[in-house]
Amino acid sequence: MNMKLLGASAAVAILSSVPAHAEDLVFTLTNGTDSVLTRFHSSPTGVNNWEDDILGQDVLNPGESVEITIADGRAVCEYDMRFEFTEDSDLDTTTDTQNLCELGSYTLQE
């Protein structure tokens, strides 16, 4: 067997044995409502608990946008999302499910 071919075959075998790493999920979240978004939670579909508030101490005012990065190391695309607004808002807590691998932007609407 040709040594160059043997070396190439070994390199392919090594590369194919390395596990795939999950990509960060990045999208733009826009608040298209007239209310202040105070909390945004997401978790993979099928997980029974909401994960930490992605906005943290920040809020998303009406008309504002923010780039969201979910870097949880999971190799899943379907996520449940939960949006909470100020107490004086006319909007109730809203939930939705999206494929975040395909999502480039998401706009909250009333």
ROTIZA-626748 format. One record per residue: residue number from 0; x, y, z of N, C-alpha, C in turn. Coordinates in nm, 4 decimals. Layout:
residues N
@seq: NUM, npx: X, npy: Y, npz: Z, capx: X, capy: Y, capz: Z, cpx: X, cpy: Y, cpz: Z
...
//
This chain:
residues 110
@seq: 0, npx: 0.0845, npy: -0.1181, npz: 0.0000, capx: 0.0000, capy: 0.0000, capz: 0.0000, cpx: 0.0887, cpy: 0.1240, cpz: 0.0000
@seq: 1, npx: 0.0532, npy: 0.2224, npz: -0.0735, capx: 0.1250, capy: 0.3486, capz: -0.0830, cpx: 0.1239, cpy: 0.4167, cpz: 0.0540
@seq: 2, npx: 0.2403, npy: 0.4635, npz: 0.1032, capx: 0.2504, capy: 0.5252, capz: 0.2362, cpx: 0.1690, cpy: 0.6544, cpz: 0.2447
@seq: 3, npx: 0.1632, npy: 0.7318, npz: 0.1361, capx: 0.0827, capy: 0.8550, capz: 0.1365, cpx: -0.0648, cpy: 0.8211, cpz: 0.1554
@seq: 4, npx: -0.1120, npy: 0.7182, npz: 0.0890, capx: -0.2500, capy: 0.6767, capz: 0.1003, cpx: -0.2783, cpy: 0.6253, cpz: 0.2407
@seq: 5, npx: -0.1862, npy: 0.5503, npz: 0.2984, capx: -0.2012, capy: 0.4998, capz: 0.4340, cpx: -0.2118, cpy: 0.6159, cpz: 0.5324
@seq: 6, npx: -0.1259, npy: 0.7167, npz: 0.5171, capx: -0.1303, capy: 0.8335, capz: 0.6053, cpx: -0.2611, cpy: 0.9085, cpz: 0.5923
@seq: 7, npx: -0.3130, npy: 0.9247, npz: 0.4719, capx: -0.4401, capy: 0.9941, capz: 0.4504, cpx: -0.5547, cpy: 0.9152, cpz: 0.5121
@seq: 8, npx: -0.5511, npy: 0.7826, npz: 0.4987, capx: -0.6559, capy: 0.6985, capz: 0.5575, cpx: -0.6553, cpy: 0.7093, cpz: 0.7088
@seq: 9, npx: -0.5393, npy: 0.7133, npz: 0.7697, capx: -0.5302, capy: 0.7263, capz: 0.9152, cpx: -0.5841, cpy: 0.8613, cpz: 0.9602
@seq: 10, npx: -0.5530, npy: 0.9671, npz: 0.8839, capx: -0.6011, capy: 1.1003, capz: 0.9196, cpx: -0.7532, cpy: 1.1061, cpz: 0.9121
@seq: 11, npx: -0.8130, npy: 1.0463, npz: 0.8104, capx: -0.9583, capy: 1.0440, capz: 0.7979, cpx: -1.0196, cpy: 0.9664, cpz: 0.9141
@seq: 12, npx: -0.9610, npy: 0.8545, npz: 0.9521, capx: -1.0126, capy: 0.7749, capz: 1.0626, cpx: -1.0073, cpy: 0.8530, cpz: 1.1934
@seq: 13, npx: -0.8990, npy: 0.9266, npz: 1.2150, capx: -0.8872, capy: 1.0057, capz: 1.3376, cpx: -0.9901, cpy: 1.1178, cpz: 1.3384
@seq: 14, npx: -1.0052, npy: 1.1892, npz: 1.2276, capx: -1.1017, capy: 1.2990, capz: 1.2207, cpx: -1.2443, cpy: 1.2507, cpz: 1.2380
@seq: 15, npx: -1.2771, npy: 1.1353, npz: 1.1837, capx: -1.4136, capy: 1.0858, capz: 1.1934, cpx: -1.4447, cpy: 1.0309, cpz: 1.3319
@seq: 16, npx: -1.3426, npy: 1.0070, npz: 1.4140, capx: -1.3685, capy: 0.9556, capz: 1.5476, cpx: -1.3837, cpy: 1.0672, cpz: 1.6507
@seq: 17, npx: -1.3566, npy: 1.1923, npz: 1.6104, capx: -1.3716, capy: 1.3053, capz: 1.7012, cpx: -1.5193, cpy: 1.3401, cpz: 1.7092
@seq: 18, npx: -1.5782, npy: 1.3489, npz: 1.8301, capx: -1.7204, capy: 1.3794, capz: 1.8411, cpx: -1.7498, cpy: 1.5204, cpz: 1.7917
@seq: 19, npx: -1.8687, npy: 1.5373, npz: 1.7344, capx: -1.9104, capy: 1.6700, capz: 1.6873, cpx: -1.9420, cpy: 1.7581, cpz: 1.8078
@seq: 20, npx: -1.9018, npy: 1.8837, npz: 1.8010, capx: -1.9308, capy: 1.9783, capz: 1.9082, cpx: -2.0533, cpy: 2.0594, cpz: 1.8714
@seq: 21, npx: -2.1341, npy: 2.0899, npz: 1.9703, capx: -2.2540, capy: 2.1698, capz: 1.9467, cpx: -2.2142, cpy: 2.3126, cpz: 1.9115
@seq: 22, npx: -2.2852, npy: 2.3692, npz: 1.8174, capx: -2.2631, capy: 2.5076, capz: 1.7785, cpx: -2.3426, cpy: 2.5982, cpz: 1.8717
@seq: 23, npx: -2.2901, npy: 2.7185, npz: 1.8950, capx: -2.3678, capy: 2.8173, capz: 1.9685, cpx: -2.4881, cpy: 2.8553, cpz: 1.8827
@seq: 24, npx: -2.6014, npy: 2.8764, npz: 1.9473, capx: -2.7227, capy: 2.9186, capz: 1.8773, cpx: -2.7332, cpy: 3.0701, cpz: 1.8930
@seq: 25, npx: -2.7317, npy: 3.1425, npz: 1.7816, capx: -2.7307, capy: 3.2880, capz: 1.7847, cpx: -2.8471, cpy: 3.3403, cpz: 1.7014
@seq: 26, npx: -2.9242, npy: 3.4331, npz: 1.7582, capx: -3.0318, capy: 3.4979, capz: 1.6847, cpx: -3.0582, cpy: 3.6351, cpz: 1.7450
@seq: 27, npx: -3.1271, npy: 3.7195, npz: 1.6700, capx: -3.1622, capy: 3.8535, capz: 1.7165, cpx: -3.3044, cpy: 3.8499, cpz: 1.7703
@seq: 28, npx: -3.3217, npy: 3.8941, npz: 1.8942, capx: -3.4528, capy: 3.9025, capz: 1.9571, cpx: -3.4970, cpy: 4.0485, cpz: 1.9542
@seq: 29, npx: -3.6149, npy: 4.0751, npz: 1.8974, capx: -3.6685, capy: 4.2103, capz: 1.8894, cpx: -3.7988, cpy: 4.2174, cpz: 1.9670
@seq: 30, npx: -3.8117, npy: 4.3198, npz: 2.0478, capx: -3.9353, capy: 4.3419, capz: 2.1225, cpx: -4.0267, cpy: 4.4310, cpz: 2.0388
@seq: 31, npx: -4.1194, npy: 4.3693, npz: 1.9675, capx: -4.2151, capy: 4.4415, capz: 1.8847, cpx: -4.3431, cpy: 4.4746, cpz: 1.9573
@seq: 32, npx: -4.3416, npy: 4.4666, npz: 2.0902, capx: -4.4601, capy: 4.4990, capz: 2.1703, cpx: -4.4465, cpy: 4.6407, cpz: 2.2262
@seq: 33, npx: -4.5509, npy: 4.6855, npz: 2.2964, capx: -4.5479, capy: 4.8149, capz: 2.3644, cpx: -4.5099, cpy: 4.7990, cpz: 2.5115
@seq: 34, npx: -4.4657, npy: 4.6803, npz: 2.5498, capx: -4.4330, capy: 4.6513, capz: 2.6894, cpx: -4.2845, cpy: 4.6180, cpz: 2.7046
@seq: 35, npx: -4.2335, npy: 4.6371, npz: 2.8248, capx: -4.0934, capy: 4.6069, capz: 2.8548, cpx: -4.0802, cpy: 4.4573, cpz: 2.8851
@seq: 36, npx: -3.9907, npy: 4.3908, npz: 2.8114, capx: -3.9604, capy: 4.2499, capz: 2.8360, cpx: -3.8592, cpy: 4.2448, cpz: 2.9502
@seq: 37, npx: -3.8959, npy: 4.1798, npz: 3.0608, capx: -3.8080, capy: 4.1772, capz: 3.1775, cpx: -3.7310, cpy: 4.0467, cpz: 3.1920
@seq: 38, npx: -3.7879, npy: 3.9373, npz: 3.1397, capx: -3.7211, capy: 3.8072, capz: 3.1529, cpx: -3.7423, cpy: 3.7257, cpz: 3.0258
@seq: 39, npx: -3.6356, npy: 3.6549, npz: 2.9874, capx: -3.6411, capy: 3.5638, capz: 2.8738, cpx: -3.5707, cpy: 3.4349, cpz: 2.9137
@seq: 40, npx: -3.6470, npy: 3.3274, npz: 2.9168, capx: -3.5931, capy: 3.1955, capz: 2.9513, cpx: -3.6039, cpy: 3.1051, cpz: 2.8290
@seq: 41, npx: -3.5113, npy: 3.0129, npz: 2.8179, capx: -3.5224, capy: 2.9096, capz: 2.7153, cpx: -3.4693, cpy: 2.7794, cpz: 2.7731
@seq: 42, npx: -3.5193, npy: 2.6721, npz: 2.7192, capx: -3.4683, capy: 2.5402, capz: 2.7547, cpx: -3.5036, cpy: 2.4457, cpz: 2.6418
@seq: 43, npx: -3.4247, npy: 2.3421, npz: 2.6222, capx: -3.4559, capy: 2.2466, capz: 2.5160, cpx: -3.5950, cpy: 2.1878, cpz: 2.5359
@seq: 44, npx: -3.6659, npy: 2.1676, npz: 2.4265, capx: -3.7983, capy: 2.1078, capz: 2.4323, cpx: -3.7892, cpy: 1.9741, cpz: 2.5052
@seq: 45, npx: -3.8807, npy: 1.9506, npz: 2.5975, capx: -3.8819, capy: 1.8265, capz: 2.6740, cpx: -3.8172, cpy: 1.8386, cpz: 2.8103
@seq: 46, npx: -3.7450, npy: 1.9485, npz: 2.8353, capx: -3.6879, capy: 1.9727, capz: 2.9682, cpx: -3.7984, cpy: 2.0363, cpz: 3.0528
@seq: 47, npx: -3.8202, npy: 1.9865, npz: 3.1723, capx: -3.9343, capy: 2.0292, capz: 3.2523, cpx: -3.9153, cpy: 2.1607, cpz: 3.3261
@seq: 48, npx: -3.7931, npy: 2.2106, npz: 3.3363, capx: -3.7674, capy: 2.3344, capz: 3.4095, cpx: -3.7113, cpy: 2.4399, cpz: 3.3166
@seq: 49, npx: -3.7460, npy: 2.5657, npz: 3.3445, capx: -3.6877, capy: 2.6765, capz: 3.2686, cpx: -3.5469, cpy: 2.7004, cpz: 3.3185
@seq: 50, npx: -3.4573, npy: 2.7293, npz: 3.2273, capx: -3.3200, capy: 2.7595, capz: 3.2645, cpx: -3.3097, cpy: 2.9071, cpz: 3.3005
@seq: 51, npx: -3.1910, npy: 2.9535, npz: 3.3361, capx: -3.1709, capy: 3.0901, capz: 3.3853, cpx: -3.2225, cpy: 3.1947, cpz: 3.2874
@seq: 52, npx: -3.2593, npy: 3.3105, npz: 3.3439, capx: -3.3031, capy: 3.4253, capz: 3.2651, cpx: -3.1864, cpy: 3.4739, cpz: 3.1799
@seq: 53, npx: -3.2022, npy: 3.4721, npz: 3.0498, capx: -3.0947, capy: 3.5105, capz: 2.9583, cpx: -3.0657, cpy: 3.6601, cpz: 2.9653
@seq: 54, npx: -3.1678, npy: 3.7407, npz: 2.9920, capx: -3.1470, capy: 3.8858, capz: 2.9994, cpx: -3.0747, cpy: 3.9284, cpz: 3.1263
@seq: 55, npx: -3.0805, npy: 3.8458, npz: 3.2294, capx: -3.0151, capy: 3.8797, capz: 3.3564, cpx: -3.0730, cpy: 4.0076, cpz: 3.4143
@seq: 56, npx: -2.9898, npy: 4.1058, npz: 3.4435, capx: -3.0343, capy: 4.2327, capz: 3.5010, cpx: -3.0880, cpy: 4.3289, cpz: 3.3944
@seq: 57, npx: -3.0678, npy: 4.2955, npz: 3.2668, capx: -3.1112, capy: 4.3820, capz: 3.1574, cpx: -3.2590, cpy: 4.3615, cpz: 3.1267
@seq: 58, npx: -3.3169, npy: 4.4565, npz: 3.0543, capx: -3.4531, capy: 4.4465, capz: 3.0027, cpx: -3.4468, cpy: 4.4805, cpz: 2.8545
@seq: 59, npx: -3.5530, npy: 4.4462, npz: 2.7843, capx: -3.5621, capy: 4.4798, capz: 2.6418, cpx: -3.6846, cpy: 4.5695, cpz: 2.6246
@seq: 60, npx: -3.6583, npy: 4.6963, npz: 2.6014, capx: -3.7651, capy: 4.7948, capz: 2.5867, cpx: -3.8357, cpy: 4.7788, cpz: 2.4530
@seq: 61, npx: -3.9571, npy: 4.8341, npz: 2.4403, capx: -4.0294, capy: 4.8275, capz: 2.3131, cpx: -3.9435, cpy: 4.8800, cpz: 2.1981
@seq: 62, npx: -3.9409, npy: 4.8048, npz: 2.0889, capx: -3.8663, capy: 4.8448, capz: 1.9707, cpx: -3.7186, cpy: 4.8101, cpz: 1.9734
@seq: 63, npx: -3.6657, npy: 4.7688, npz: 2.0854, capx: -3.5237, capy: 4.7346, capz: 2.0957, cpx: -3.4976, cpy: 4.5915, cpz: 2.0496
@seq: 64, npx: -3.3731, npy: 4.5674, npz: 2.0074, capx: -3.3274, capy: 4.4344, capz: 1.9671, cpx: -3.1998, cpy: 4.4014, cpz: 2.0427
@seq: 65, npx: -3.1766, npy: 4.2718, npz: 2.0604, capx: -3.0547, capy: 4.2253, capz: 2.1245, cpx: -3.0145, cpy: 4.0929, cpz: 2.0587
@seq: 66, npx: -2.8840, npy: 4.0716, npz: 2.0452, capx: -2.8355, capy: 3.9438, capz: 1.9943, cpx: -2.8302, cpy: 3.8454, cpz: 2.1097
@seq: 67, npx: -2.8953, npy: 3.7325, npz: 2.0922, capx: -2.9003, capy: 3.6275, capz: 2.1941, cpx: -2.8089, cpy: 3.5143, cpz: 2.1502
@seq: 68, npx: -2.7249, npy: 3.4679, npz: 2.2414, capx: -2.6404, capy: 3.3511, capz: 2.2165, cpx: -2.6708, cpy: 3.2468, cpz: 2.3225
@seq: 69, npx: -2.7095, npy: 3.1291, npz: 2.2787, capx: -2.7300, capy: 3.0164, capz: 2.3697, cpx: -2.6142, cpy: 2.9219, cpz: 2.3456
@seq: 70, npx: -2.5229, npy: 2.9187, npz: 2.4408, capx: -2.4016, capy: 2.8373, capz: 2.4296, cpx: -2.4029, cpy: 2.7335, cpz: 2.5411
@seq: 71, npx: -2.5049, npy: 2.6474, npz: 2.5379, capx: -2.5197, capy: 2.5496, capz: 2.6443, cpx: -2.4520, cpy: 2.4162, cpz: 2.6147
@seq: 72, npx: -2.3870, npy: 2.4050, npz: 2.4986, capx: -2.3142, capy: 2.2830, capz: 2.4662, cpx: -2.4000, cpy: 2.1673, cpz: 2.4213
@seq: 73, npx: -2.5301, npy: 2.1893, npz: 2.4111, capx: -2.6191, capy: 2.0814, capz: 2.3689, cpx: -2.6245, cpy: 2.0742, cpz: 2.2164
@seq: 74, npx: -2.6468, npy: 1.9567, npz: 2.1658, capx: -2.6589, capy: 1.9362, capz: 2.0215, cpx: -2.8062, cpy: 1.9213, cpz: 1.9848
@seq: 75, npx: -2.8888, npy: 2.0169, npz: 2.0286, capx: -3.0319, capy: 2.0172, capz: 1.9973, cpx: -3.0672, cpy: 2.1508, cpz: 1.9335
@seq: 76, npx: -3.1784, npy: 2.1531, npz: 1.8621, capx: -3.2225, capy: 2.2757, capz: 1.7951, cpx: -3.3566, cpy: 2.3269, cpz: 1.8475
@seq: 77, npx: -3.4448, npy: 2.2362, npz: 1.8887, capx: -3.5785, capy: 2.2757, capz: 1.9332, cpx: -3.5735, cpy: 2.3255, cpz: 2.0780
@seq: 78, npx: -3.6097, npy: 2.4519, npz: 2.0972, capx: -3.6100, capy: 2.5132, capz: 2.2293, cpx: -3.7456, cpy: 2.5737, cpz: 2.2600
@seq: 79, npx: -3.7884, npy: 2.5599, npz: 2.3851, capx: -3.9045, capy: 2.6317, capz: 2.4361, cpx: -3.8547, cpy: 2.7665, cpz: 2.4861
@seq: 80, npx: -3.9348, npy: 2.8698, npz: 2.4663, capx: -3.8977, capy: 3.0039, capz: 2.5113, cpx: -4.0111, cpy: 3.0620, cpz: 2.5947
@seq: 81, npx: -3.9729, npy: 3.1380, npz: 2.6953, capx: -4.0702, capy: 3.2012, capz: 2.7855, cpx: -4.0351, cpy: 3.3490, cpz: 2.7980
@seq: 82, npx: -4.1332, npy: 3.4348, npz: 2.7735, capx: -4.1141, capy: 3.5797, capz: 2.7773, cpx: -4.2019, cpy: 3.6385, cpz: 2.8870
@seq: 83, npx: -4.1405, npy: 3.7167, npz: 2.9772, capx: -4.2138, capy: 3.7799, capz: 3.0866, cpx: -4.1994, cpy: 3.9312, cpz: 3.0756
@seq: 84, npx: -4.3094, npy: 4.0004, npz: 3.1016, capx: -4.3143, capy: 4.1454, capz: 3.0882, cpx: -4.3345, cpy: 4.2111, cpz: 3.2247
@seq: 85, npx: -4.3206, npy: 4.3439, npz: 3.2300, capx: -4.3403, capy: 4.4161, capz: 3.3559, cpx: -4.4800, cpy: 4.3883, cpz: 3.4111
@seq: 86, npx: -4.4928, npy: 4.4032, npz: 3.5425, capx: -4.6204, capy: 4.3737, capz: 3.6083, cpx: -4.7336, cpy: 4.4641, cpz: 3.5604
@seq: 87, npx: -4.7014, npy: 4.5872, npz: 3.5221, capx: -4.8065, capy: 4.6787, capz: 3.4778, cpx: -4.8414, cpy: 4.6618, cpz: 3.3298
@seq: 88, npx: -4.7830, npy: 4.5632, npz: 3.2642, capx: -4.8080, capy: 4.5377, capz: 3.1230, cpx: -4.9446, cpy: 4.4732, cpz: 3.1036
@seq: 89, npx: -5.0031, npy: 4.4959, npz: 2.9875, capx: -5.1280, capy: 4.4292, capz: 2.9509, cpx: -5.1016, cpy: 4.2886, cpz: 2.8966
@seq: 90, npx: -4.9735, npy: 4.2559, npz: 2.8766, capx: -4.9373, capy: 4.1262, capz: 2.8188, cpx: -4.9132, cpy: 4.0223, cpz: 2.9272
@seq: 91, npx: -4.9626, npy: 3.9027, npz: 2.9022, capx: -4.9366, capy: 3.7907, capz: 2.9910, cpx: -4.8031, cpy: 3.7271, cpz: 2.9523
@seq: 92, npx: -4.7517, npy: 3.6435, npz: 3.0404, capx: -4.6328, capy: 3.5656, capz: 3.0076, cpx: -4.6637, cpy: 3.4844, cpz: 2.8820
@seq: 93, npx: -4.5701, npy: 3.4835, npz: 2.7884, capx: -4.5882, capy: 3.4180, capz: 2.6591, cpx: -4.4852, cpy: 3.3077, cpz: 2.6433
@seq: 94, npx: -4.5263, npy: 3.1975, npz: 2.5823, capx: -4.4319, capy: 3.0901, capz: 2.5526, cpx: -4.4402, cpy: 3.0548, cpz: 2.4042
@seq: 95, npx: -4.3333, npy: 2.9984, npz: 2.3526, capx: -4.3272, capy: 2.9573, capz: 2.2129, cpx: -4.2189, cpy: 2.8508, cpz: 2.2006
@seq: 96, npx: -4.2247, npy: 2.7732, npz: 2.0939, capx: -4.1226, capy: 2.6731, capz: 2.0643, cpx: -4.0704, cpy: 2.7006, cpz: 1.9237
@seq: 97, npx: -3.9378, npy: 2.7028, npz: 1.9097, capx: -3.8759, capy: 2.7316, capz: 1.7808, cpx: -3.7539, cpy: 2.6434, cpz: 1.7591
@seq: 98, npx: -3.7183, npy: 2.6246, npz: 1.6325, capx: -3.5939, capy: 2.5597, capz: 1.5948, cpx: -3.4880, cpy: 2.6697, cpz: 1.5909
@seq: 99, npx: -3.4072, npy: 2.6805, npz: 1.6938, capx: -3.3104, capy: 2.7891, capz: 1.7047, cpx: -3.1916, cpy: 2.7722, cpz: 1.6100
@seq: 100, npx: -3.1709, npy: 2.6528, npz: 1.5558, capx: -3.0641, capy: 2.6335, capz: 1.4585, cpx: -3.0972, cpy: 2.7047, cpz: 1.3275
@seq: 101, npx: -3.2248, npy: 2.7171, npz: 1.2971, capx: -3.2685, capy: 2.7789, capz: 1.1721, cpx: -3.3136, cpy: 2.9235, cpz: 1.1908
@seq: 102, npx: -3.3247, npy: 2.9687, npz: 1.3139, capx: -3.3804, capy: 3.0997, capz: 1.3442, cpx: -3.2731, cpy: 3.2065, cpz: 1.3362
@seq: 103, npx: -3.2917, npy: 3.3043, npz: 1.2515, capx: -3.1970, capy: 3.4163, capz: 1.2431, cpx: -3.2429, cpy: 3.5330, cpz: 1.3276
@seq: 104, npx: -3.3759, npy: 3.5460, npz: 1.3397, capx: -3.4312, capy: 3.6537, capz: 1.4220, cpx: -3.5689, cpy: 3.6113, cpz: 1.4719
@seq: 105, npx: -3.6083, npy: 3.6725, npz: 1.5808, capx: -3.7395, capy: 3.6446, capz: 1.6406, cpx: -3.7948, cpy: 3.7765, cpz: 1.6923
@seq: 106, npx: -3.9166, npy: 3.8102, npz: 1.6530, capx: -3.9801, capy: 3.9341, capz: 1.6965, cpx: -4.1032, cpy: 3.9010, cpz: 1.7781
@seq: 107, npx: -4.1067, npy: 3.9535, npz: 1.8998, capx: -4.2253, capy: 3.9414, capz: 1.9840, cpx: -4.3322, cpy: 4.0363, cpz: 1.9311
@seq: 108, npx: -4.4548, npy: 3.9869, npz: 1.9185, capx: -4.5677, capy: 4.0678, capz: 1.8733, cpx: -4.6787, cpy: 4.0611, cpz: 1.9779
@seq: 109, npx: -4.7609, npy: 4.1643, npz: 1.9810, capx: -4.8764, capy: 4.1613, capz: 2.0738, cpx: -4.9883, cpy: 4.0829, cpz: 2.0136
//
